[in-house]
Amino acid sequence: MATGSYHAGSADVLYSCLEYGIIWRVKSGFYTMDELVYQTSLSIDSNDTTVAHNKAREIIIPHWEKQLLAQQSWSANERTVSDKLTQAFDSLERNHKILARMNFACCRTCAISELAGDCDEDETRGYVFFHEQITEGLVKGGNVDLYFGSFTRSERKNIDVGKRVVGSLRKAGLRVEWEGDPGQPIVVRCDEWRRRLQEDEDYGDGDYDDGEWEEEEDEEEWEEDEEDEGENDEIHMLYSFQSQ
């Protein structure tokens, strides 16, 4: 959220800054009302937390209600890009040992750093994510750029992670663009981003993707490759992504 002081001389400017951040966050569907109120209140200059929260709600509620109204026109049976990504990411986590995160961290650098902390060196095969800056763009009509890797310097492993991600995305019904370059993001086509506010659905046990991957090396080959490259003692990042 933007920061600033909430007083008469700068109220209009601050309101515009806060409103911009609120609009895309509400449309993204990733944030609860309480989260938005808390984040917005941090930018309101008041010694009284209650006053700051109330002023934050005054700004947020009109946009929240507008989004709720828009959602009424959405088909209850429609599987959105958000729904399909949730399915694919759930499968990648449980069936492929790939850490999968949506709207994760503020930028690529921070996301990779945080994911490294979540990595189980003996179990985790890799990661895939998109961060908040991608979310901000996709709610305005952009596609979803997914960044991925294997926590190693092995190009073979990074390509394998990419192929597994693409396979799960396509099984979930998503349109995917990727030419096999581990240095380029996987692009998920998105004509319109739709994610219901406070949505909390159970997408089942993920049996649509049983984790089989005939085209790729099996677990034994993966482990042998790791030993050959001497990467057991330390996790390496494939790419040093820079913040946008």
N, C-alpha and C positions, 0 to 999 in steps of 0.2 A: 504494500500500500504506500501511496505517497505520504510524505510527512509535511507538517506545517502547523501553523497556529490558527485557531478558530476565533477570530475577532472581526470586528466590523470592517476594518481596512482591507482585509484579505479574504473575507468570507466567500466572495464570488469565485475567486481563483481557487481557493481550497476546495470549495464545493465541486467545481468542475474536475479537479484532479481526483478527488475521492469518488465522484460519480463514475468517471471513466473506469476506474479499477473495479468498482462494484458491478457495473453493467456486465463486463465480460466474465467476472467470477460467477455471477448469478446465472448467466446463460450457460456456463460450462457445466453446471450441475454437480460440481465436485465439493462445494462448500455448503455447510449448514448455516442456518440463520445465526446461530450463536457464534460460529467462527467468523462470519462476516462482521457482526456487531463488534466483536473483540478487536479484530484487525483494524476496522475503521475507527474505533474509539481511541486507538493509540495515536491517531493523527489529529485528534481534537484536543485543543489546549483547555484543560479543565482540571482543577484539583479534586473535583467531585466525580468519582467513577460513574455514579448513577446518571449524572447530567451528561457525561460523555457518551454513555451507552444510549441514552434516550435520543440525543442528537444524531447518533449513528443510525439508529432505527428509523428516524425521520427521513434520512436519505435513502436507506436500503428498501424499506417497505414498498414504496411505489414500484420499484423495479422487480421486486420479489412477486408482487401481485400481478404485474404485467406478464411475468414468465409463467405463473400458474395459469393465467388465462390462455396464453398461447398453447400450453400443454393440453388444454381441453380439446384442441383440434387434432391432436396426434392420435393415430390409430393404436388401440390397446394391443393389437396383434402384430404391430410393426416391430421388426428386429432392427434396431438402429446400429450405426457404426459403433457407438458406445457399448451396446449390448454384445456385439460380436467381438469387440476388443476384450471385453470382460471375460467372455468364454475362452478366447484364445490364450489370454494371459493366465487364466486359471489352469488351463491344460499345461502350459509351459512350466508353470511352477511345480505342479504335482507329477506330471508325466515325464518331463525332460530335465528337471533339476536346473531350470533357468529362472533366475530372479526377474520378475516382470512387474513393472510399476507404471501406473498412469498418473499424469499430473504430479510428477515426483521431483521435488526440489526446485530451486529457482533457475538453474541453468545446467548445462552439461557437466561442467567441471565439478560442481557441488554434488550432482546426482551420482556420478561415478565414484566420488570419494565416499559418499554415504553407503553406496552399494558394496564397496570393498569391505566396509565394516560389517555388513550383513552376510558376507560370503563365508560359507563353510568350505575350507580348503579341500576337504576330502570328498565332499558331496556335490558342491555347486559346479555346474558345467559352464554357466555364463550368465549374462544379464541382457535385458532389453527394457527400454523406458522411453517416455517422452516427458519433458519438463514443463514448468508453468509458462514459459515463453511460447512454447508450441501450443499450449492450451489457449493462450491469448489470441494467437493467430487463427487457430482452427474455428473458434466461435465466430470469427468474422469472415469465414468462408475458405479458410486454408485447408491443406491436407495435413495428415498426421505423420511427422517425421519421427521414426523410431531409431534410436541409437542402441547399439548392441556390441557385445564382445565376449571374450572367454576368460578374462582376468589373466591371460598369458600373452606371450609374444608370438605364439604359434599362429601363423596365418591359416594353417589347415584347420585348427580348432575354431578360430574366429569365423571362418567360412561355414563350418559345420553348424555353429550357433545360428548364423544368419539363415541357413537353409531350414533349420528346425523352426525358427520363428516364422519364416515365410510359409512353411507347410501348415503350421497351426493356424495362421491368419487366413489362409485360403480355405482350409477346412471349415472355418467359422463363417465363410461366405464373404470375405472382404476382398476388395480389389487392391492388388498389391503390385508395386513396381520396385524391382531391385535387379541389378545386372550381375550380382555375384561379387561385387567389390566390397571387401570388409571395411574399407575406409569410407564408404558412403552409407548414409542412412537408408533404411527401408522405408518406402513411402506408401502410406495407406491412403487411398483416394477417399475424400469425404466431400460430398456435395452440400450437405447441411448437417451440422453437429446438433444432435438431440440427446439430452440426458436429463431425465426427470429430477426435479428437486427432491432431495432427501430419499432418493430411490434406494431401496434395500431389497433386492430380489435374489432368490436362490436359483442359480442356473443349473442345478443338478450336479451329478457326480462327475461330469466331464467325460463320460464314456464315449462320446462322439470321436474322441482322439485317444486311442489306447497307448500312445507313446511309441508305437513301432515305427522304425525308420530304416527301411530296407536299403536306402541309397547310401547311408552313412556307415562309418566304422562302428563296430560294437564296443562294449565297455572295455574289453581286454585290449583292443587296439588303442583306445583312448588313453588308457593307463600306460601302455608301453611307450606311446608317443611322448607322454609327459616325462617319463623316466629318461628317455633318450635326450631330451632337451634340458634336463637338469633343473626343472622348474618346481620341484616339490617343496623346496625350503622357503620360497618367497613368492607372493602373488605380485604379478606385474600388470600394469595397465598397458593395453595394446596401443592406445592412442591418447595423447594428452590434449583432450578437447579444451578449447578456450571458451570462456563465457561469451554469449552473444552480446 
